Amino acid sequence: MDEQFNNNLNQNEENLGDTFVLPIYVSPEKNETEYVSPIKKEIDFTKAERIMAFVAAVLAFFFVHLVLWNVQGFFTTAFYIAVITAAIIFMHKSGRKFKAFHKITAAVLYIFSFVFSVTANGLIKGLDVVFLFCGGAYLIYSVCSENKSFGRFLPIELVKSVFEYPFANFGMECTAINSTAKKSKLGSNAKLIVAGLLVALPLTLVVAALLMSADSGVERILVSLADLIHAQNVWTLLIELALSIPAGCYLFSMFYSNIHRNGSSLDEIKFENICNGARKINNMVIYSAVTPICLLYGLFFASQINYFTSAFMGRLPSSYSYAEYARKGFFELFAISVINACVILFISFCSKNSGRNKPKALKFYTVLISFFTLLITATAISKMVMYIQNYGLTQLRVYTTWFMTLIALMFVYVIIRQFKPDFSFMTCAAVTFTLMFALLCFSRPDALIARYNLEYCADSLSYNDIMEMKNLSDDAAAVILDDRYAPIVKNAIESRSISEEDDFHSSGIYEHQTCDSYESFVDDILAGLNKNPYAEYNLSAILIRARAGD
């Protein structure tokens, strides 16, 4: 009877794997089957995984504190360096090998960690958080998949690395920590210590109150300690701890899910078959649908040739201001670029004869649409350059010019792909985006804006212009405080009109103090650094302190 029970137990373990077992005991005397309650099989974590569970919890707290909650600077750079290093060590300890592609990716992530130290632009730092977030997840996915470069289905790989795997074992961090605490004497003692502190808390408060009544020296010490533990700080700490719990679960699940799989999780042949299955529309239908669009583009350019070429020749069309001319060009570009991108995707993925066997007619239409997009993009960039030469730089002008250049490069790669089917579009697109994003981040746009305007538009700068540049970020403020530009700033402040100051105050866009002298202007900039203790820990804050003589 015992032998039969053991045989049934072993059979169920083989059938159900590591999740649970359901032993079945057959009683020959009663001729009936008795079911034993399911037994949870404990997961055996490696030493590296146990350590990483605690490391992930600590890193999650610092992520909330140094990335989400406070102004990013040197400490945030150090945090991301620690995260990347911890990921590399953990994957090495787990037996994963780093290829040249992975080493380059890790180096890029290290470089972008310094963005928080070199710029104070909030938008740039926010975009960098997203970039490092996705890049770090993809690095772990790529190492565990043993990829040698970016895959053909890079967007799908990003979705899997950022969303699928981090949530596949979301509660595994708690399981690992609990398992370690049970097996470790230190963990058991920690539980007892916490329980003892909770029990002793009421009595400690009573004793403290009595000591404060008995001795004024003790009262001063305890009151000082109470002032340090401000109610607002306590609530902030509790919120940060609450947010760090799901962040830690996400981070550990990302590591655990990727480590516990073999080879690539993305079957390119499968996705290729899915794409081929979606190609059901006859090519003649595609040609008939796209031809009117191309003819319309040709007619449009022919009728508006003078309008679109005015920017290349530096002339402003009649009845247009520089602002209206450049702004209208951008919205035309954006709308047409989106439409054309959708058209190209449609004809590439829905045409019956497409993919690697794409016919020449389909390639012709793809190249033609891409060419029209490049023409509009070049025209819009030319108009924006003309606008900048007359009115200077702003954040919007910098960002839109950067975006238009990036879009143009993507369409160039689309054209190349039509003539070279083996051209690695995803790799070139990813590398180009990374380089363009690096240019945007490390050029410190606000500093670039302030320097360009003070160098080339000094004669037309007003009090409002100076105040608006100052309020871009500390990057711009550090440039404005340069000794070379002090006369320009002083002249704009001293020669301001009452109407200018009233217009600036009534806008309600910027927080500011009234600056009636260059000294109060400098004091206003320094006051901004004191609003948050973390705001001083970046390159621009150091330059401001040095140039203000603080």
C-alpha positions in Angstrom: 0.0 0.0 0.0 2.8 2.4 0.9 4.6 1.5 -2.3 1.6 2.3 -4.4 1.2 5.6 -2.7 4.8 6.6 -3.4 4.4 5.6 -7.0 1.4 7.8 -7.4 3.2 10.6 -5.7 6.2 10.4 -8.0 3.9 10.2 -11.1 2.0 13.4 -10.1 5.3 15.3 -9.5 6.4 14.4 -13.0 3.1 15.5 -14.5 2.6 18.8 -12.6 6.2 20.0 -12.5 7.4 22.5 -9.9 4.1 24.2 -9.2 2.4 21.7 -6.8 1.7 18.0 -6.4 -1.6 16.2 -5.8 -0.8 12.8 -4.2 -3.4 10.1 -4.8 -3.8 7.2 -2.3 -5.8 4.1 -3.4 -7.1 2.0 -0.5 -7.5 -1.7 -1.5 -9.5 -2.5 1.5 -12.2 0.1 1.0 -11.9 0.1 -2.8 -11.9 3.9 -2.9 -9.5 6.8 -3.8 -8.5 9.4 -1.2 -7.2 12.7 -2.4 -4.5 14.5 -0.4 -4.4 18.3 -0.2 -2.2 20.1 -2.8 1.3 20.7 -1.6 3.1 23.8 -2.7 6.7 23.0 -3.9 9.1 25.7 -2.6 11.2 27.5 -5.2 15.0 27.0 -4.8 16.6 30.4 -5.4 20.3 30.7 -6.1 22.5 32.8 -3.9 22.8 35.5 -6.5 19.0 35.7 -6.8 18.6 35.9 -3.0 21.1 38.8 -2.8 19.5 40.5 -5.8 16.1 40.4 -4.2 17.3 42.6 -1.4 19.4 44.8 -3.7 16.4 45.3 -6.0 14.4 46.5 -2.9 17.1 49.0 -2.0 17.5 50.3 -5.6 13.8 50.6 -6.0 13.6 53.0 -3.0 16.5 55.1 -4.3 14.7 55.2 -7.7 11.7 56.7 -6.1 13.7 59.1 -4.0 16.3 60.2 -6.5 14.4 59.9 -9.8 10.7 60.4 -9.2 10.6 62.5 -6.0 13.6 64.9 -6.1 15.5 67.1 -8.6 17.9 64.8 -10.5 21.6 65.5 -10.4 24.9 63.9 -9.4 23.1 61.5 -7.0 20.8 60.3 -9.8 23.8 59.7 -12.1 25.4 57.6 -9.3 22.1 55.7 -8.8 21.9 54.7 -12.5 25.6 53.7 -12.5 24.9 51.4 -9.5 21.8 49.9 -11.2 23.7 49.1 -14.5 26.6 47.7 -12.5 24.4 45.5 -10.3 22.6 44.2 -13.5 26.0 43.3 -15.1 27.3 41.6 -12.0 24.1 39.6 -11.5 24.0 38.4 -15.1 27.6 37.4 -14.8 27.0 35.5 -11.6 24.0 33.8 -13.3 26.3 32.5 -16.1 25.3 34.8 -18.9 27.9 35.9 -21.4 28.3 39.5 -22.7 29.0 39.8 -26.4 30.5 43.0 -28.0 27.0 44.3 -28.7 26.0 44.0 -25.1 29.2 45.7 -23.9 28.5 48.6 -26.3 24.9 48.9 -25.1 26.1 48.9 -21.4 28.6 51.7 -22.2 25.9 53.8 -23.9 23.7 53.4 -20.8 26.6 54.5 -18.6 27.2 57.6 -20.8 23.5 58.6 -20.7 23.5 58.3 -16.9 25.6 61.5 -16.8 22.8 63.5 -18.5 21.3 64.2 -15.0 24.6 65.8 -14.0 25.2 68.0 -17.0 21.8 69.5 -17.6 19.0 71.0 -15.5 16.3 70.8 -18.3 13.4 68.9 -16.8 12.1 67.6 -20.2 15.5 66.3 -21.2 16.0 64.5 -17.9 12.5 63.0 -18.1 13.1 61.7 -21.6 16.5 60.3 -20.4 14.7 58.4 -17.6 12.5 56.7 -20.3 15.5 56.0 -22.5 17.5 54.4 -19.6 14.4 52.5 -18.5 13.8 51.0 -21.9 17.5 50.6 -22.7 18.2 48.8 -19.4 15.3 46.4 -19.9 16.4 45.7 -23.4 20.1 45.1 -22.3 18.9 42.4 -19.8 16.6 40.9 -22.5 19.3 41.0 -25.1 22.0 39.4 -22.9 19.7 36.5 -21.9 18.6 36.1 -25.6 22.2 36.0 -26.7 21.5 38.6 -29.4 24.5 39.9 -31.4 22.7 43.0 -32.6 19.3 44.7 -32.8 16.6 42.3 -34.0 14.4 42.7 -37.1 11.4 43.0 -34.8 12.9 45.5 -32.4 9.6 47.1 -31.4 8.2 43.7 -30.3 11.4 42.9 -28.4 11.1 46.2 -26.5 7.5 45.4 -25.6 8.5 42.0 -24.3 11.5 43.4 -22.3 9.6 46.3 -20.8 6.1 44.9 -20.2 6.0 41.1 -20.6 8.9 39.8 -18.5 8.9 42.4 -15.7 5.3 41.4 -14.9 5.7 37.6 -15.6 6.9 37.0 -12.0 5.9 40.2 -10.4 5.6 38.7 -6.9 8.8 36.7 -7.0 10.8 39.3 -5.1 8.6 38.9 -2.0 8.9 35.1 -2.3 12.7 35.3 -2.5 13.0 37.6 0.5 10.6 35.5 2.6 12.4 32.3 1.6 15.8 33.9 2.6 14.4 35.1 5.9 13.1 31.7 6.8 16.4 29.9 6.0 18.6 32.6 7.6 19.2 33.1 11.3 19.7 36.8 10.6 16.3 37.0 9.0 14.6 35.3 11.9 16.3 37.6 14.3 15.3 40.7 12.3 11.6 39.7 12.6 12.1 39.4 16.4 13.9 42.7 16.6 11.1 44.5 14.7 8.4 42.9 16.9 10.3 43.9 20.0 10.6 47.5 18.8 6.9 47.7 18.1 6.1 46.4 21.6 8.5 48.8 23.2 7.3 51.9 21.3 4.4 52.9 23.7 6.6 52.4 26.8 9.5 54.4 25.2 7.2 57.3 24.6 6.0 57.3 28.2 9.5 57.2 29.5 10.6 60.0 27.2 7.7 62.2 28.4 8.7 61.6 32.0 12.4 62.4 31.3 11.4 65.6 29.5 9.4 66.7 32.6 12.3 65.8 34.9 15.2 67.5 33.1 15.3 70.5 30.8 18.5 69.2 29.0 16.8 66.0 28.0 13.8 68.0 26.9 15.9 70.2 24.6 17.6 67.1 23.0 14.3 65.3 22.4 12.6 68.4 21.1 15.5 68.9 18.6 15.1 65.3 17.5 11.3 65.8 17.1 12.0 68.8 14.9 14.1 66.8 12.6 11.4 64.2 12.2 8.9 66.6 10.7 5.4 65.2 10.0 5.7 66.1 6.3 9.0 64.2 6.0 7.4 61.2 7.6 4.6 61.1 5.2 7.0 61.6 2.3 9.1 58.7 3.5 6.0 56.5 3.8 4.8 57.4 0.3 8.3 56.7 -1.1 8.4 53.3 0.7 5.0 52.4 -0.6 6.0 53.2 -4.2 9.3 51.4 -3.9 7.5 48.0 -3.2 6.0 47.6 -6.7 9.1 49.2 -8.3 11.3 46.5 -6.5 8.9 43.7 -7.7 9.2 45.0 -11.2 13.0 45.2 -11.2 13.5 41.7 -9.7 10.9 40.1 -12.0 12.8 41.6 -14.9 16.0 39.9 -13.9 14.3 36.6 -12.8 12.1 36.2 -15.8 15.0 36.8 -18.3 17.5 34.6 -16.4 15.1 31.6 -16.3 14.8 31.1 -20.0 17.1 29.7 -22.7 18.0 31.4 -25.9 15.9 33.9 -27.8 12.3 34.2 -26.7 11.3 35.8 -30.0 10.7 33.5 -32.9 11.5 35.6 -36.0 10.2 33.0 -38.4 6.9 32.9 -36.5 6.5 36.7 -36.8 7.6 36.6 -40.4 4.8 34.1 -41.1 2.3 36.4 -39.2 3.4 39.3 -41.4 3.1 37.2 -44.5 -0.4 36.1 -43.4 -1.5 39.8 -43.2 -0.5 40.5 -46.8 -3.8 39.7 -48.5 -4.6 42.9 -50.6 -3.8 42.6 -54.3 -1.0 44.9 -55.4 -3.1 46.4 -58.2 -5.5 47.7 -55.5 -2.6 49.2 -53.6 -1.3 50.9 -56.8 -4.7 52.3 -57.6 -5.1 53.7 -54.1 -1.6 55.3 -53.8 -1.4 56.8 -57.3 -3.9 59.6 -56.6 -2.0 60.6 -53.5 1.3 60.8 -55.4 -0.4 62.9 -58.2 -1.8 65.2 -55.5 1.6 65.7 -54.0 3.0 66.5 -57.5 0.2 69.0 -58.2 0.7 70.5 -54.8 4.4 71.1 -55.2 4.0 72.4 -58.7 1.4 75.0 -57.7 3.2 76.1 -54.5 6.8 76.0 -55.9 7.4 79.7 -55.1 6.0 79.3 -51.6 8.2 76.3 -50.7 11.4 77.5 -52.3 11.3 80.9 -50.7 13.0 79.6 -47.6 15.9 78.2 -49.6 16.4 81.6 -51.1 16.0 83.5 -47.8 12.9 85.3 -49.0 9.6 85.7 -47.1 6.4 85.2 -49.2 4.1 88.2 -49.3 1.3 88.3 -46.7 3.3 86.0 -44.3 5.1 86.9 -41.2 8.2 84.9 -40.2 6.4 83.3 -37.3 3.4 82.3 -39.4 5.6 81.0 -42.3 7.7 78.7 -40.1 4.9 77.5 -37.9 2.6 76.6 -40.8 5.5 74.7 -42.4 6.0 72.6 -39.3 2.3 71.5 -39.0 2.3 70.7 -42.7 5.4 68.6 -42.2 4.0 66.8 -39.1 0.7 65.9 -40.7 2.2 64.8 -44.1 5.0 62.8 -42.4 2.4 60.9 -40.2 0.2 60.2 -43.2 3.1 59.1 -45.4 4.5 56.9 -42.7 1.1 55.2 -42.3 0.9 54.8 -46.1 4.3 53.2 -46.3 3.5 50.8 -43.5 0.2 49.9 -45.1 1.6 49.1 -48.5 4.6 47.2 -47.0 2.5 45.0 -44.7 -0.7 44.6 -46.5 0.4 44.1 -50.2 0.0 40.6 -51.3 3.4 40.6 -53.0 5.7 42.4 -50.6 8.4 41.6 -48.0 11.6 40.3 -49.5 9.9 39.7 -52.8 8.6 43.3 -53.2 8.0 44.1 -56.9 9.6 47.1 -58.5 6.3 49.0 -58.8 5.8 48.8 -55.0 9.4 49.9 -54.4 8.8 52.9 -56.8 5.8 54.1 -54.9 7.6 53.7 -51.5 10.5 55.7 -52.8 8.3 58.4 -54.3 6.3 58.9 -51.1 9.5 59.0 -49.1 11.0 61.6 -51.5 8.0 63.9 -51.2 8.3 63.6 -47.4 12.0 64.5 -47.6 11.2 67.5 -49.8 8.7 68.9 -47.4 11.0 68.2 -44.5 13.9 70.0 -46.1 11.6 73.0 -46.9 10.3 73.2 -43.3 13.8 73.0 -41.8 14.9 75.8 -44.2 12.0 78.0 -43.1 12.8 77.3 -39.4 16.4 78.3 -39.9 15.2 81.5 -41.5 12.9 82.1 -38.6 15.7 81.5 -36.1 18.0 83.9 -37.9 15.5 86.6 -37.5 14.0 85.9 -34.0 16.5 83.7 -32.2 16.1 80.4 -30.5 13.4 79.0 -28.2 12.9 75.5 -26.8 10.1 74.8 -29.3 12.3 75.8 -32.3 15.1 73.6 -31.1 12.9 70.6 -30.4 11.0 70.8 -33.7 14.2 71.2 -35.7 15.6 68.1 -34.0 12.4 66.2 -34.6 12.3 67.1 -38.3 15.9 66.1 -38.8 15.3 62.7 -37.2 12.2 62.1 -39.3 14.2 62.9 -42.5 16.9 60.4 -41.6 14.3 57.7 -41.0 12.8 58.2 -44.5 16.3 58.1 -46.0 16.7 54.7 -44.5 13.3 53.7 -46.0 14.6 54.6 -49.5 17.9 52.7 -49.0 15.9 49.7 -47.9 14.1 49.6 -51.3 17.4 49.2 -53.1 19.1 47.0 -50.6 16.7 44.4 -49.2 19.4 43.2 -46.7 19.8 46.7 -45.3 19.5 46.5 -41.5 16.8 49.2 -41.0 16.2 48.6 -37.3 19.8 48.7 -36.4 20.4 52.0 -38.3 17.3 53.5 -36.9 18.2 52.6 -33.3 21.8 53.8 -33.7 20.6 57.1 -35.3 18.0 57.8 -32.7 20.6 57.1 -29.9 23.1 59.5 -31.5 20.4 62.2 -32.1 19.2 61.8 -28.6 22.7 62.1 -27.3 23.1 65.3 -29.3 19.9 66.7 -27.8 20.9 65.8 -24.2 24.5 66.8 -24.1 24.2 70.0 -26.1 22.2 71.3 -23.1 19.5 73.0 -25.2 18.7 75.8 -22.7 22.3 76.8 -22.5 22.5 76.7 -26.3 19.4 78.9 -26.6 20.7 81.5 -24.1 24.2 81.6 -25.7 22.9 82.0 -29.2 20.4 84.7 -28.3 23.0 86.7 -26.3 25.6 86.4 -29.1 23.5 87.0 -32.2 20.3 88.8 -31.0 21.8 91.0 -28.3 20.6 94.3 -29.9 16.9 93.2 -29.9 16.7 91.5 -26.5 14.2 93.0 -24.1 13.6 92.6 -20.4 11.0 90.0 -21.1 13.4 88.0 -23.3 16.0 88.0 -20.5 13.5 86.9 -17.9 12.1 84.2 -20.1 15.6 82.8 -20.8 16.4 82.8 -17.1 13.3 80.8 -16.3 14.1 78.1 -18.9 16.3 76.2 -16.4 19.6 76.6 -14.5 21.4 75.7 -17.8 20.3 79.0 -19.3 20.7 80.9 -16.1 24.4 79.8 -15.8 25.1 81.2 -19.3 23.3 84.5 -18.6 25.5 85.0 -15.5 28.7 84.8 -17.7 30.7 88.0 -17.4 30.7 88.4 -21.2 26.9 88.9 -21.1 26.6 91.0 -17.9 26.4 94.4 -19.8 23.6 93.1 -22.1 21.6 91.8 -19.1 22.2 95.0 -17.1 21.1 97.2 -20.0 17.9 95.1 -20.6 17.0 95.3 -16.9 17.8 99.0 -16.4 16.1 100.1 -19.7 12.9 98.1 -19.2 9.6 99.9 -19.5 6.7 99.6 -17.0 4.6 98.0 -19.7 7.2 95.3 -20.3 7.3 94.4 -16.6 3.5 94.5 -16.3 3.2 92.2 -19.3 5.7 89.7 -17.9 4.0 89.7 -14.4 0.5 89.4 -15.8 1.5 86.3 -18.0 1.4 84.1 -14.9 3.6 81.6 -16.6 6.8 82.0 -14.6 7.5 82.1 -10.9 9.7 85.1 -10.3 10.6 88.1 -8.2 10.7 91.6 -9.4 14.2 92.3 -10.7 14.8 96.1 -10.7 18.6 95.7 -10.8 21.3 93.2 -11.9 22.0 92.3 -8.2 18.3 91.4 -7.6 18.4 89.4 -10.8 21.3 87.3 -9.6 19.7 86.9 -6.1 16.5 85.6 -7.8 18.6 82.9 -9.7 20.4 81.9 -6.5 17.0 81.7 -4.6 15.9 79.1 -7.1 18.8 76.8 -6.1 17.6 76.9 -2.4 14.1 75.5 -3.1 15.4 71.9 -3.2 18.6 70.7 -1.6 19.2 68.3 -4.6 19.0 71.2 -7.1 22.6 72.3 -6.3 24.1 69.0 -7.4 24.6 69.5 -11.1 27.0 71.2 -13.4 24.8 74.3 -14.0 24.3 74.9 -10.2 28.1 74.8 -9.8 28.6 77.3 -12.6 25.9 79.6 -11.2 27.5 79.6 -7.7 30.9 80.3 -9.3 29.8 83.1 -11.6 27.5 84.8 -9.0 30.4 84.8 -6.5 28.3 83.0 -3.9 
